[in-house]
């Protein structure tokens, strides 16, 4: 007994297209299983004053000063003050350092 498969009534091109479609579908399923699902959560990450100060490497009074001057925007939620992490990152990219600037 041999391991032969006899296909009658199907052309070579049809057989080749069928195999290609099956393999393509299986590869697509494998890729979908390996890629992590994208999060649909659009809520920003909120940081407390202490977390924000530690993240920026400054003291709480300095953070308070920067918030009052409008350098870093804050959100008030009831009696709590929170900072959006992505906005802090964007804000810090725009800040110019004065230490080495020539006048």
N, CA, C and O of each residue as an XYZ file, in Angstrom:
412
protein
N       0.845     -1.166      0.000
C       0.000      0.000      0.000
C       0.896      1.236      0.000
O       1.807      1.353      0.820
N       0.634      2.134     -0.907
C       1.448      3.356     -1.024
C       0.665      4.541     -0.497
O      -0.560      4.503     -0.392
N       1.389      5.584     -0.171
C       0.762      6.821      0.326
C       0.532      7.785     -0.819
O       1.173      8.834     -0.882
N      -0.335      7.462     -1.689
C      -0.645      8.316     -2.831
C      -2.073      8.814     -2.713
O      -2.972      8.111     -2.254
N      -2.245     10.050     -3.143
C      -3.579     10.633     -3.180
C      -3.899     10.896     -4.639
O      -3.175     11.608     -5.334
N      -4.962     10.326     -5.075
C      -5.382     10.523     -6.455
C      -6.556     11.491     -6.482
O      -7.578     11.275     -5.831
N      -6.389     12.547     -7.239
C      -7.445     13.547     -7.368
C      -7.995     13.490     -8.789
O      -7.273     13.700     -9.764
N      -9.248     13.211     -8.877
C      -9.895     13.175    -10.177
C     -10.862     14.337    -10.283
O     -11.551     14.673     -9.320
N     -10.908     14.934    -11.425
C     -11.872     15.990    -11.679
C     -11.437     17.363    -11.177
O     -12.263     18.275    -11.132
N     -10.174     17.544    -10.799
C      -9.699     18.862    -10.365
C      -8.391     19.145    -11.105
O      -7.510     18.290    -11.199
N      -8.294     20.349    -11.618
C      -7.083     20.697    -12.352
C      -5.963     21.052    -11.371
O      -6.208     21.306    -10.191
N      -4.751     21.062    -11.874
C      -3.605     21.382    -11.036
C      -3.714     22.811    -10.500
O      -3.397     23.047     -9.334
N      -4.149     23.757    -11.313
C      -4.273     25.163    -10.886
C      -5.332     25.314     -9.798
O      -5.130     26.062     -8.841
N      -6.448     24.621     -9.930
C      -7.485     24.673     -8.900
C      -6.966     24.092     -7.583
O      -7.215     24.637     -6.507
N      -6.249     22.988     -7.688
C      -5.669     22.353     -6.500
C      -4.661     23.300     -5.835
O      -4.660     23.458     -4.614
N      -3.815     23.921     -6.643
C      -2.801     24.846     -6.132
C      -3.473     26.051     -5.458
O      -3.034     26.471     -4.388
N      -4.517     26.607     -6.057
C      -5.239     27.746     -5.470
C      -5.917     27.355     -4.153
O      -5.949     28.144     -3.209
N      -6.451     26.150     -4.097
C      -7.091     25.680     -2.863
C      -6.076     25.564     -1.737
O      -6.338     26.005     -0.618
N      -4.930     24.982     -2.020
C      -3.868     24.844     -1.016
C      -3.393     26.225     -0.566
O      -3.205     26.462      0.627
N      -3.203     27.123     -1.511
C      -2.728     28.476     -1.193
C      -3.733     29.207     -0.299
O      -3.328     29.889      0.642
N      -5.005     29.081     -0.567
C      -6.040     29.722      0.238
C      -6.063     29.153      1.649
O      -6.155     29.904      2.620
N      -5.980     27.844      1.768
C      -5.998     27.196      3.085
C      -4.787     27.619      3.909
O      -4.928     27.959      5.084
N      -3.603     27.603      3.307
C      -2.384     27.991      4.025
C      -2.450     29.461      4.423
O      -2.069     29.815      5.538
N      -2.924     30.312      3.534
C      -3.036     31.737      3.828
C      -3.971     31.986      5.016
O      -3.666     32.794      5.893
N      -5.104     31.290      5.037
C      -6.047     31.437      6.148
C      -5.438     30.969      7.468
O      -5.617     31.619      8.497
N      -4.729     29.860      7.444
C      -4.108     29.330      8.663
C      -3.009     30.259      9.174
O      -2.877     30.460     10.381
N      -2.228     30.820      8.270
C      -1.170     31.767      8.677
C      -1.807     33.013      9.281
O      -1.320     33.521     10.292
N      -2.869     33.508      8.692
C      -3.559     34.687      9.214
C      -4.117     34.423     10.616
O      -4.036     35.287     11.489
N      -4.677     33.244     10.830
C      -5.182     32.892     12.165
C      -4.052     32.857     13.183
O      -4.211     33.331     14.308
N      -2.907     32.295     12.791
C      -1.762     32.208     13.698
C      -1.241     33.599     14.050
O      -0.898     33.858     15.204
N      -1.181     34.483     13.078
C      -0.716     35.848     13.324
C      -1.682     36.575     14.249
O      -1.241     37.291     15.148
N      -2.968     36.413     14.058
C      -3.960     37.044     14.924
C      -3.849     36.547     16.355
O      -4.053     37.317     17.293
N      -3.529     35.282     16.535
C      -3.381     34.736     17.880
C      -2.119     35.247     18.554
O      -2.091     35.397     19.776
N      -1.077     35.516     17.782
C       0.189     35.963     18.355
C       0.220     37.457     18.658
O       0.930     37.878     19.573
N      -0.523     38.262     17.922
C      -0.518     39.698     18.157
C      -1.480     40.026     19.287
O      -2.608     39.533     19.310
N      -1.036     40.862     20.229
C      -1.928     41.219     21.329
C      -3.048     42.132     20.837
O      -2.840     42.955     19.945
N      -4.217     41.985     21.416
C      -5.315     42.857     20.989
C      -5.032     44.295     21.401
O      -4.532     44.554     22.495
N      -5.359     45.227     20.508
C      -5.148     46.637     20.809
C      -6.191     47.074     21.825
O      -7.368     46.722     21.737
N      -5.723     47.846     22.784
C      -6.661     48.277     23.814
C      -7.551     49.384     23.262
O      -7.082     50.305     22.593
N      -8.807     49.280     23.548
C      -9.755     50.289     23.106
C     -10.026     51.282     24.218
O     -10.886     52.154     24.092
N      -9.285     51.143     25.312
C      -9.444     52.037     26.454
C      -8.769     53.360     26.128
O      -7.551     53.405     25.956
N      -9.538     54.433     26.041
C      -8.979     55.734     25.687
C      -8.852     56.649     26.891
O      -8.553     57.833     26.732
N      -9.071     56.131     28.088
C      -8.938     56.974     29.264
C      -7.457     57.207     29.543
O      -6.668     56.262     29.522
N      -7.075     58.449     29.802
C      -5.666     58.747     30.043
C      -5.228     58.254     31.411
O      -6.039     58.117     32.326
N      -3.934     57.989     31.538
C      -3.394     57.571     32.819
C      -3.234     58.809     33.697
O      -2.524     59.751     33.345
N      -3.905     58.786     34.838
C      -3.859     59.925     35.754
C      -2.877     59.640     36.877
O      -2.865     58.551     37.452
N      -2.047     60.647     37.181
C      -1.054     60.528     38.234
C      -1.399     61.459     39.385
O      -1.959     62.534     39.171
N      -1.066     61.052     40.605
C      -1.247     61.922     41.765
C      -0.124     62.959     41.771
O       0.801     62.895     40.962
N      -0.220     63.915     42.699
C       0.830     64.936     42.810
C       2.171     64.289     43.134
O       3.196     64.645     42.553
N       2.159     63.344     44.055
C       3.397     62.690     44.465
C       4.004     61.884     43.307
O       5.209     61.948     43.065
N       3.166     61.134     42.601
C       3.639     60.351     41.467
C       4.210     61.255     40.376
O       5.233     60.941     39.768
N       3.533     62.386     40.136
C       3.983     63.315     39.109
C       5.321     63.932     39.491
O       6.217     64.046     38.654
N       5.460     64.331     40.751
C       6.718     64.915     41.215
C       7.856     63.910     41.088
O       8.951     64.271     40.655
N       7.616     62.666     41.455
C       8.639     61.627     41.321
C       8.973     61.368     39.855
O      10.137     61.174     39.506
N       7.958     61.365     39.004
C       8.155     61.134     37.578
C       9.018     62.225     36.960
O       9.883     61.951     36.128
N       8.773     63.472     37.376
C       9.531     64.601     36.835
C      10.852     64.826     37.566
O      11.724     65.537     37.066
N      11.002     64.231     38.736
C      12.226     64.405     39.502
C      12.310     65.762     40.181
O      13.395     66.329     40.315
N      11.158     66.286     40.611
C      11.113     67.578     41.299
C      10.396     67.404     42.631
O       9.796     66.363     42.902
N      10.470     68.438     43.451
C       9.785     68.387     44.744
C       8.322     68.780     44.573
O       7.924     69.323     43.542
N       7.534     68.495     45.603
C       6.110     68.861     45.568
C       5.914     70.378     45.483
O       5.043     70.825     44.738
N       6.698     71.198     46.226
C       6.535     72.651     46.074
C       6.851     73.142     44.656
O       6.185     74.047     44.151
N       7.860     72.550     44.017
C       8.180     72.939     42.637
C       7.041     72.568     41.702
O       6.676     73.353     40.826
N       6.482     71.388     41.878
C       5.347     70.969     41.054
C       4.165     71.907     41.261
O       3.475     72.266     40.306
N       3.933     72.303     42.508
C       2.844     73.229     42.813
C       3.078     74.571     42.109
O       2.153     75.156     41.545
N       4.315     75.045     42.150
C       4.666     76.309     41.494
C       4.436     76.228     39.983
O       3.853     77.132     39.383
N       4.898     75.143     39.385
C       4.723     74.960     37.944
C       3.252     74.873     37.563
O       2.848     75.354     36.504
N       2.461     74.263     38.425
C       1.026     74.157     38.163
C       0.370     75.529     38.252
O      -0.465     75.875     37.417
N       0.745     76.308     39.260
C       0.166     77.657     39.406
C       0.559     78.566     38.251
O      -0.242     79.390     37.809
N       1.801     78.423     37.752
C       2.263     79.242     36.626
C       1.671     78.784     35.296
O       1.750     79.504     34.301
N       1.083     77.601     35.272
C       0.476     77.087     34.040
C       1.450     76.309     33.177
O       1.138     75.996     32.028
N       2.623     75.989     33.705
C       3.601     75.218     32.934
C       3.107     73.791     32.740
O       3.227     73.217     31.658
N       2.549     73.232     33.807
C       2.003     71.873     33.753
C       0.509     71.942     34.052
O       0.121     72.388     35.132
N      -0.339     71.509     33.114
C      -1.782     71.538     33.372
C      -2.211     70.419     34.320
O      -1.737     69.287     34.226
N      -3.102     70.756     35.217
C      -3.625     69.786     36.181
C      -5.129     69.680     36.016
O      -5.774     70.581     35.480
N      -5.675     68.578     36.479
C      -7.128     68.364     36.462
C      -7.586     68.212     37.899
O      -6.954     67.525     38.701
N      -8.679     68.855     38.207
C      -9.258     68.732     39.539
C     -10.455     67.789     39.436
O     -11.387     68.018     38.665
N     -10.405     66.738     40.223
C     -11.497     65.770     40.287
C     -12.001     65.808     41.720
O     -11.416     65.192     42.612
N     -13.077     66.527     41.931
C     -13.570     66.753     43.289
C     -12.554     67.584     44.040
O     -12.255     68.711     43.647
N     -12.024     67.037     45.114
C     -10.994     67.757     45.862
C      -9.593     67.249     45.518
O      -8.613     67.688     46.120
N      -9.490     66.331     44.557
C      -8.208     65.737     44.191
C      -7.609     66.434     42.980
O      -8.336     66.900     42.103
N      -6.299     66.505     42.934
C      -5.594     67.058     41.779
C      -4.881     65.909     41.094
O      -4.158     65.142     41.730
N      -5.091     65.799     39.798
C      -4.480     64.730     39.010
C      -3.840     65.329     37.765
O      -4.261     66.370     37.261
N      -2.808     64.637     37.285
C      -2.076     65.053     36.091
C      -2.133     63.917     35.074
O      -1.952     62.751     35.425
N      -2.386     64.266     33.808
C      -2.397     63.265     32.748
C      -0.962     63.017     32.300
O      -0.240     63.951     31.952
N      -0.560     61.758     32.312
C       0.825     61.408     32.023
C       1.229     61.809     30.609
O       2.327     62.330     30.414
N       0.373     61.579     29.624
C       0.739     61.905     28.245
C       0.869     63.419     28.042
O       1.703     63.864     27.253
N       0.060     64.206     28.740
C       0.157     65.669     28.626
C       1.435     66.162     29.295
O       2.078     67.088     28.803
N       1.804     65.546     30.416
C       3.048     65.927     31.092
C       4.240     65.660     30.179
O       5.142     66.491     30.074
N       4.248     64.516     29.525
C       5.348     64.183     28.611
C       5.429     65.189     27.472
O       6.515     65.658     27.128
N       4.284     65.520     26.888
C       4.263     66.498     25.800
C       4.711     67.872     26.276
O       5.433     68.571     25.564
N       4.290     68.262     27.470
C       4.653     69.568     28.012
C       6.152     69.646     28.257
O       6.775     70.664     27.954
N       6.734     68.598     28.795
C       8.165     68.617     29.098
C       9.017     68.643     27.833
O      10.148     69.126     27.867
N       8.504     68.141     26.733
C       9.241     68.209     25.469
C       9.329     69.652     24.976
O      10.297     70.027     24.314
N       8.312     70.465     25.300
C       8.251     71.835     24.814
C       8.996     72.829     25.699
O       9.212     73.969     25.285
N       9.394     72.429     26.903
C      10.041     73.347     27.831
C      11.497     73.551     27.422
O      12.222     72.589     27.168
N      11.918     74.826     27.360
C      13.297     75.151     27.038
C      14.113     75.221     28.317
O      13.639     75.720     29.338
N      15.328     74.726     28.259
C      16.203     74.870     29.412
C      16.891     76.217     29.325
O      17.300     76.644     28.245
N      17.018     76.881     30.454
C      17.629     78.202     30.485
C      19.084     78.142     30.926
O      19.814     79.118     30.754
N      19.514     77.044     31.479
C      20.826     76.947     32.077
C      21.956     77.187     31.064
O      22.894     77.932     31.347
N      21.866     76.566     29.907
C      22.953     76.661     28.937
C      22.596     77.530     27.732
O      23.297     77.507     26.720
N      21.541     78.275     27.834
C      21.119     79.127     26.723
C      21.953     80.389     26.706
O      22.162     81.010     27.749
N      22.423     80.768     25.561
C      23.204     82.002     25.434
C      22.263     83.173     25.276
O      21.254     83.096     24.575
N      22.605     84.241     25.930
C      21.746     85.430     25.874
C      22.291     86.427     24.904
O      21.705     87.494     24.719
